[in-house]
Amino acid sequence: MPTDAADTQAILARYPLQDRDASILDFNLRVLHWAERPDVPLLERLRYLCIVSSNLDEFFEVRAEPHLTAWRAGTDVQGGMRHLMAAAHALVERQYAIYNEVLLPAMATRRMRIVSHIDRTEAQRKWVREYFLREVKPLLVPVALDPAHPFPLVANKSLNFIVQLKGKDAFGRSNEIAIVKVPRVLPRVLRLPERVTGGETLFVMLSSVIRAHLADLFPGRDVGDFSHFRVTRDSDLSVDEEEVKNLRTALRQELHQRHYGEAVRVEVSSACSQALAEFLLRQFKLPPEALFKVQGPVNLVRLQQLISLVDEPALLFAPYRASYPMQLQRGESVFERLRRGDVLIHQPFESFEGVIDFLHEAVHDPLVLAIKQTIYRAGNDSRMMDLLIDAQRRGKEVTAVVELKARFDEEANINWAERLEQAGAQVVYGVVGLKTHAKMLLVTRREGRQLRRYGHLSTGNYNPRTAALYTDLSMLTADARLTSDMDQLFVHLASHSRLPRMQRMLLAPFTLHKQMLARIDAVAQAAKKGRGGRIVAKMNALTDEALIVALLRAGDAGAKIDLIVRGACMLPAQLTPNIRVRSIIGRFLEHSRVFYFRAGADEQVWLSSADWMNRNMLRRVETAWQVTDPALRQRIIDECLVAYLHDARDAWVMGEGGRYRSVVPPGAEPGPGAQDALMARYRAA
């Protein structure tokens, strides 16, 4: 028999893994498809275009720097940087083609236009000029470059102009290049008033306003070539947790530097001259591949502002009003309900209000003694955090495990940590070197002579806003073994004491990875012996090599495997007949993690906070728990697995070369979608 290492290498030789970065960009192509779909309301199509831009920003901020570092060091022998940039260029070109050739014409049919300077009437130009002189020019400080005025430090993703000047300055010097930084406080999209629009809905971009009046910023000089530009910078924080004495203080100091990390991408207008483009590349020490010339605004994300300026409900999704969780009754004590059994909440089809009500009842119940909660992404405006502060003021023992390193939510989490501490709560930051990504809320209540625990576990964050936009599963429970595991984990995160053996819960980085591998292997063994093996796993990303190899091995053994992976998937399903991969891109962001294993007669359903990624399994604190209630288990199978495997509207299937194809053939009418069916089922009356 080959060794495990040899077996792994043999499997990988037969099934070479997909490139992770290419898979992420391919996911964004699937999101971009929503901007083209004629069945999607117009402004929602524009929103999906903006979402892709936001995703690309984060992709470059997080994924590009290692490739560029290798390129600069001359160690990029496999051309990773060039491949990444080529794929990104193709995606961006597609994105702007949709913007110019699909969305702008569709808006024009609704008498909605973004008007450039050349297309504005005299009345419109007058309004724009008055706005520029009143609101914009006083905030602009153009910098002409010379030895005393070096290239200014431009912030990550900020709007700027580079201008080539002719003639001499006030001192008789011919400094040719000037930079204009545009403050973030200025709106990027302006709606023209009705008195100058002739009955149309017209907008102007701030970049167009400034571009039309650049000469006003340089009196006595002639403006030559110019372009607006935007630089994207590496945004990973580099705090050494082992060295710093106060992680919160160190992170707050580091957050400012995030805006000025190493440049990884420069975006300019398509009309930018080669000379100015090369000047910017030299300034930011970037290869030509990192320059993106775009046919439109350099920051499509800001077009979200346009959506908010239009009051036409018909151009948006019909509002969805989630039902109150069907296993809960308004006015009934959640504690009393949980003593009769577990409660499952399927968000956003069921409202997050059930979780809020659970915490609200705990805060106001005099018999509740302690509340413990993990905080990963709570958002800037959170009723749950306010309730925790209220609980502390009411004399309850409140413990908050705040993850300060939740990427791009660090500042909000630092602020909540400080507010909680000021209220007197016990705030801890988890384990050095590990992100606490587990989602847990634990309430301890005195009932007679004993203390009883009530818990909440979730695949998603304690953020009421995203709870209305992401699909997730919440479970409320009074199961003594599961809540005991939760309590032990809270103690471990606060004290770093050794964990006892968990009864109902798997925990990363200790047991989760091993047990997921063991479950896959059990299915493989059952299939190999002819007893039948089945795996259906729903997650956001699949990039962990060990889990991928285990799945491939199980497929070779005859197990039937369906993977519902929203984003990056490195498993090459097209090369193996027993494994299928599909991705669901819907109105709501698919976020729930559900793992189904059947080995012979043994059937298990697990929920988890973790994706099947190496970082989740080995570098984070994550939880998974088995759903044992037969009714809840069947409900999860029906709603989260079967429904998605039969989605005929929003699903994409991995095919040759790892590329995805829509389940809706070109020109065909889409069939039923899983999210549509769930919305219809749970829509509030």
N, C-alpha and C positions, 0 to 999 in steps of 0.2 A: 504494500500500500504506500502511496506517496505521502510525504510529510505534509502537514498543513500548509507550510510555506510553498512547497512544490505544487500542491494542489491549487493553491490560490493563483500562482503564476500560470499554471496550465489553463485555468478558467479565464484569466485575464487575456491570455494569448488568443483564446477562441472568441472572447467577447470583449474587445477593447472598449474602454469606457469613453463616454461622450465628454467633450470639453465643457467644463463648468461655465466658463464665461460665455461661450457660444450658446449654451443652453439658457442662460439668463437673458441674453439678447433675443433669443428666439421666443422666449416667454413674452417679451415686450412686443414682438410682432403680433402675437395673438391678442394682446390687449389693444394694440393699434387697430386691429380689425373692427373693433366696436366703433371706431370713428368713421368707418366706411359703411356700416350696416344701415340700409334705408329704413329698417323697422325701428331704429333707435331715434328718439327725439333729437332734433338738431343740436340744441345746446348741450345735451348729454354727450353727443358725439364729440363736440368740441372739448368737453371735460375729459373724455378718454384720451384725446390728443395731449392735453395738458398732463394727465397722469403719466403718460409715457415719458414726457420730458422730465418730470419729477423723478421717475424711476431711473432715467439715464443719468441725471445729476448724481443720484446716490451711487449708481454703478461706478461712475468715474471717481467719485470721492472715496470709494472704498476699495475698488478692485484694480484701478489702473496703476497705482504707484509702484507696486512690485515689478510690473512689466517695464515701466520706464526706468526704474533703478537698474534693472538688468541691462537695458539698452545702453544706458549711460556708462555702465561698467564694462560693456563689451562682452557680457556673458549671456546675452539673449541669442544663443546659437540656434535655437529652434524657431526664431522669429515670432515669439509670442506677442510682442508689442505690435508688430505689423498685422498679424491675424486679428488681434482684438480691435485695432483701429479700423481695419477694413470692414469688419462686421458692423462696427458702430456707424461707420460712414454710410453703409447700405441702409441701415435702419433709419438714420436721420434723413437721408434722401427720400426714402419712402414717406416718412412723416411729413416733410414739407411739401411733397407732391400731393398728399391728401389735403393738406391745409390749403394749398393754392388752387388745386384742380377740382376738389370735391366740396370742401366746407365753405370756402369763400363764395363760390357760385351758388351753393345751396342757401347761404345767408342772403345773397343778393336777391334771390327769388322771393324772400320774405321782406324785401326792402330794408335789409340790414347790411351796412357796409362799414369797413374800416377805410377811411379816406386818406390818401397821401396828400402831400402838399400840392402836387401838380393837379390833382383832381378836385381841390377845394374851390368853392366859389369865393368871390371877393369878401362876402359877408362872413364866410367861414374862416378865411384867412385873417380877417380882422379880429374875430373872436379869439382865434388861436394865438395871435400876436399879443393881444391884451393879456391873455392867460400867461403866456411866457414871461412878459415883462413884470406881471404882478406876482406870480406864484413860483416861477422857475428860476429866472435869472438871478434873483437875490441869493439863491442857495448854491449857485455854481461858482467855483473858483478855478478857472483854467490855469494850468501849470505849463509854462513853456520850458522845455528841457535845456539845461546847460550845466556846466560843472557845479554851479551853486544850487541847481534845481534838478537833481537826478530823477529818474523815473519813479513816480510815487508808488507807494505800496497800495495796490488795489485789492479790495476784499474779495473773498470767494463768492462767485455768482453775482457780483454787483454789475450794474450797467455803467459803461464808460465809453468815451469817445477818444479816438486818436485822430489828430488833425495835422496835416502838412501845411505849413504857412509859407507865404512868399513875402519878399521885401525885408525890411529891417525893423528891429524893435526900437523902443524909445531910446536905447543907448547905442544904436547904430550896428547892432549885431544881427547876424542872419541865422539865429537859432530856428530850425525848421519844424521841429516836432513839438506838439503840445498835447497834453492829456486833460480831459475833462471828466471828473468823477461825478456821477449822478447820485444824489442822496437817496437812500432807501425810503425816506418818508414821502417821497413824491409818488402819486399813483401812476402806474404804468399804462393804464387805459383810461381815456376820458370820453364821456358821452357828450356830444354837442347838444346845446339847448335847442328846443323845438323851433324857436324863432328863426334859426338859420339852416334848418334841415329840409325844408320843403316837404314835410310829412314823412320823411324816411327816418329810420333809426340809425344814426351815424356815430362813429367812434373815431378817435385819433389816438395813435400810440404816442406816449411821451417821447420815445426816441425820434419820432417824426417831427414833433414839436421842436425839439432841440436842434435837430438836423436842419430844419428850415431857418433857424436863427443863429447858426454858428457864427456868422459874421459879426453879430452884435457882441460876441464875447471877445473879439479880437479887433478892436477899433484901430485903424491905421495899418492893418495887415490884410493881405489877400488870402482867402482860404482856398487851398488847393484840394488835393485828395483827402478824404476822410472816411471814417467808418466807425460805427458803434462796435464795441467788442465786450466780451465777457470771458473771464478766466475761471475755470473750475480747479479747485485745489484739493489735495489729499486732506481728508478730514478725520482720520483716525487719531485719537488722543494717545499721547505717549507718556502716560504716567506710570512710573514703576511703583507698584503697590507695596513691594517689599521694602522700598527705601523711604517712602514718604511717611511722616508721622501723622498727618491729618489728611486722609484721602479727599474729604469734601473740600477742604481749602485748596489742595493741590489741583483738583479737577476744576474748580471755579477759576483759578488762575490760568489753567490750560485752555479753557473754553475760548478765551479771547484769541489765543494763538491759532485755533482751528480755522479762523477766517483767513489766515495768512500762511497756510502750509505750502508744500511744494506744488507748483502748477502741474496739472496733468492734461489740460485741454484748453484750447482757445477757440472761441466762436466769434466770427466776424460776418459782416454782411457780404453778400455775393459780389457786390461791386467794389469791395476792398482791393486796392491796388496791390500788386505783388510786392512792391517795395515796403509798404506799410505792414503787410502780412509777415514778411521776413523779419522786419524790425521787431515785431511782437514775439515771434518765435525765438529770436536771439535773446530778447529780454527775459523770457520765461524759460530759456534753455530747453526747448522742446523740439522734437523732430517734425518734419513737414507733415507726417501722418496725424499729428495731434491738432492740426489746424482744420476747423470745420467752417466752410463758407456756406451760409444758409440763405435761402430765398425767402426772407421774412424776418420777423423779430428774433433776436438772438436768445430770447428767453420766452418760449411758448408757455411756460408754467404760469406766467403772469396774465395770460388770457383768461384765467379763472375770474379775474376782476370783471371782464366783459360780461360773463354769465350773470354775475351779481347785479349788473347795471340794467338788465332786461327783465321786465315784469310781464312775461308771457308764459303762463303755466303750461300751455299746450306744447311748448318747446322743451319741456322737462318731463322726466318720469312722473307719472301720477303718484302723488304722495302715498307711501305705504305706512299704514298704522298697525303696528304689531299688536297682537293680542296679549293680554295678561297671561302669564304661564298657566297652562291648562290644569296642572296638578296643584295649583294654589288657588285659594279663594280670597278675594279682597276682604279685609276685616277679620279673617281667621288668623290666629297666632301661627306663625311659621314654625315655632318650636313644637306646638301641638301636632301640626301636620307631619313634621319629620319623625315624631315618635311612632307614626303609623307606617313609615317607610321612606325611601329615598325619593327625591324630586329631580327630574331632569328638565332643563330649560334649553331649548334650541333657539339660539339667537342668530339673526335679528328677527326671525319669524315670530318668536315669542319675545316679549319685552324684557329688557334688563331691569325693569322696575321690581321684579321679584327679588333680585339680589339686593337692590337698594332697600327694599322693605325689610329683608332679613337683617341687614345691618342696622336699619333705623329702629327696628324692634329691640335689637340687642342693646343699642345705645340708651333707649328709654326704659328698659326693663330693670327695676331695682334688684332683681335676683341675679342679673348678669354681673359677674365679678371681673372678667378679663376678656379682652379682644386682641387677637393677634392677626396681622395681615402682611402679606408681601406686596410690594409696590414696584412694578416694573415700568409700565407706561400708564400713568394716571391722567396725564394732560394738565393743562394750566388751570382749568376751571373744573374742579371735581367735587361733586356732592359727597362722594365716599370719604375723601380726605377731610372735608368739613365735618362729617359725622364722627370720624375718629377723634378729631380735636374736641368736639362736643362731648364725646364719651370720656375723654381724659378730664375734662372740666367737671363732669358729673361724678368723678371719683372712681372711675373704673381703671383697671390696670391695662394700659394700651401699649402694645409692642408692635412696632412697624419695622419690617425688614425692607429697607429702601435700596434698590439697585441704582447706584449713582452712575454706572457706566452703560445705561440703556442708550444705545447710539441715537443721537440727535434729540434725546429727551433728558439729557444730563441736567440742563439748567432747571427745567421744571421739577425734576426729582430733588435736586439740591434745595430748591425753594421750599418744597413740601417738607423735606427733612428738617429744615430750620424752623418752620412753623410748628411742626409736631413737637420738636424739642422745646420750643418756647412755651408750648401748652403743658409741658411736663411729661410727654410720652417718652417711652424708652425706644430710642431709634438705634438700630444697628445696620451695618452695611454688608452682612453676609460674610463670605469666606474670601480671603485674599487670593487673587488669581482666578476666581470663578465668578461668573455672573449668576446671580440668583434670578432665574427665569421662571421658576415654579409659581403657579397662581393659587394661593391658598388664603382662606379667611377662617379663623377658628374662634368660636365663642365658648366660654366656660360659664356655666350657670349653676347656681345652688338650687337643688331640688330636694327638699326635705333634709335628710342627713348626708346626702351624697352630692358630689359635683358631677354634672353631666356636660359633655361637650357636643357642640353642633358645628358642622363644618361646611365650607363651600370650596369646591375644586373646579378649575376651569381650564379649557384649552386656550382661552384668550385673556386679554388684559382687563384690569379694573378701570376701564375708561368708558363712561356712558356714551360718548360721542362715537367711538369706533364700534361700540356694541350695537349701534344701529346700522353699521356699514359692513361689518365682518360677520361671516358665519362662524359660530363657535358653539361649543357645548358646555353648559354649566351643570354641576351636580351638587345639590344640597343634601346633606346626610347627617344622621345621628348614629351611624354605625360605630360602635365603641372601638372596634379594632382599627378602623380607618382613621377616626379622629385621634386615637392614641398615636398612630403613626405620624399624623400631622403635628401633634404636640411635640413629639420627640424631635421632629425635624426643626421646629421653631427653636427648641432648646439648643440643638446642634448649631444652628446658624448664629445664635447669640453667644454661645459659650465655647463652640468648637469641641465640645465633648464627644467622645466616641459614641456613634449611633448603635443602639441595640438592633437586634434583628427585626426588620419591618414585617408586619403581619399581612397587610393588604396593599402595600404601596411599593412600587419600584422607584429607585432614586438614582439619578445621575449625579456624580460620576462613579457611583459605586456598583449598582446592580442593574440599571436599566439596559445598558448596552449588552451585557452578558445574557440577560434574560430574553431580550428581543432575539438575539442570535440563537438562544436555546429553543425559543418557540418556533423559529423558522426551521431549525434542524429537526425538531419533532415532527413538523409537517412533512419535511423531506423524507424522513424515515418511514412515516406512515404511508406516503405515496409509493415509496420504493417497495414496501411489503404488500402493496395492493389494497391497502385499507382506505385509501382516498386521502388526499391532502388538498387544502384550499387556503389561500391567503388573499385577503382584500385589505389594502392599506391606503388610507387617505392622509395626505400630509401636504405641506407647503413646498418641501424640497427633499430630494434624495441624493446625497452626495457622499455618504460614508462608505468607504471602500469595503470594509468588512461586512456590512449589512448587504451591500450590493452583491458581493461574492456569494454570501449565504443564499440570497434569493436566486441567483443564477444556478447555484448548486441544487436548490430545491426544484427549480424548473426542470433541470436535467433529470431529476429523480422522478418526474412525472406530476409534480404538484401543479395545480392550476392557479395562476397568480394574476390578480388584477391590481394595478397600482394607479391611484388617482392622485396625481402630483401636480399641484397648481403651477409651480415655477421650475426651478432648475432640477433636472433629472439626468444623472450621469449613467444610469443603467441603459444599455443598448437593447431595448426590448425588441427591435426589429430583427435581431439576429437569433432569437430563441422562440420556438413556437408556443411555449406554455406560459409566456409572460406577455401581458398587454399593459401599455401605459396610456392613460388618457389624462387630459388637463381640462379643467372646467374654468372658463372665464365668463363670469356672469355680472349681473348688476351689483351684487354684493361680492366682496373679496372673500374667496374661500380660505378659511383659516383654521378650521377644526382638524384635529389629529385623531384618527380612529383606526385601530388595528384589529383586524379579525383573523383568527387562526382556527382552522379545523384540521385536527390530526386524528383520523379515524372517527370515533364517536365523541372525542373531546373537542368541545367548541368553546372558544374564549373571545371576548370582546374587551379591548382595552382603550381607554382614553388617555391622552397625554398632553403635556405642555410642550413636548419636544418633537421637532422634526428629526428625520433620520439623517443628520449631519454630524460630522466628527466633533464639531464644536459643541453641539447640544449634548452629545453622549459623554464627552470627556472633559469639557472645559466650562460646563455650566451646571448649576443646581436645577435639575428638572425632575418632574414627577410623572408617573403613570399609575393608573389604578384600574383594576378589573371591575367591570360592571357585572354583578351577579344576579340582580333582579331580572327574572325572565322577561317580564313585560318591557322593562326599560331596554334590555339588551335587544329585543326584537324591534323596538321602535328605532333604535340607533341603526340597526341593520337596514331597516326599510327606508329611513329618511336620509341617511348619510352615505350608504353604500349602494343598495339596489337602485334607488332613484337616480343616483349619479352615473351608475353603469348603463342606465337606459336613457340618459339625457340625449335628446335628438336636436337640440337647439344651440347650446353653449359649449359643447364638448369638442375637443380636438384629440386626435389619435396619433401616437407616434408611428411614423412610417420609415421608409428607406432613408438611410443616412442620418437618422435621428430627427428628421424634420417632421413637423406635425401637419396634418390635414384636418380641415373641419369636417364634422360628421354631416354637415349640410352641403350637398353637392352644389356647384355653381349653378345659379338659376333656379334651384329647387326651393320649395317652401319649407321652412324649418318645422320640425315636429315639436313635441312637448319638451319643455326644459324642467330640470329638477327644481331650480329656484322658483320658477313660475308656479309650479305645482305646490310647493311649500308655502309660498305667499298666499295662494288661493285657500289653502287649508287653514292657515293661521290668521288670515286677515281679520282684524277686529271689526265687529259689527258697527 
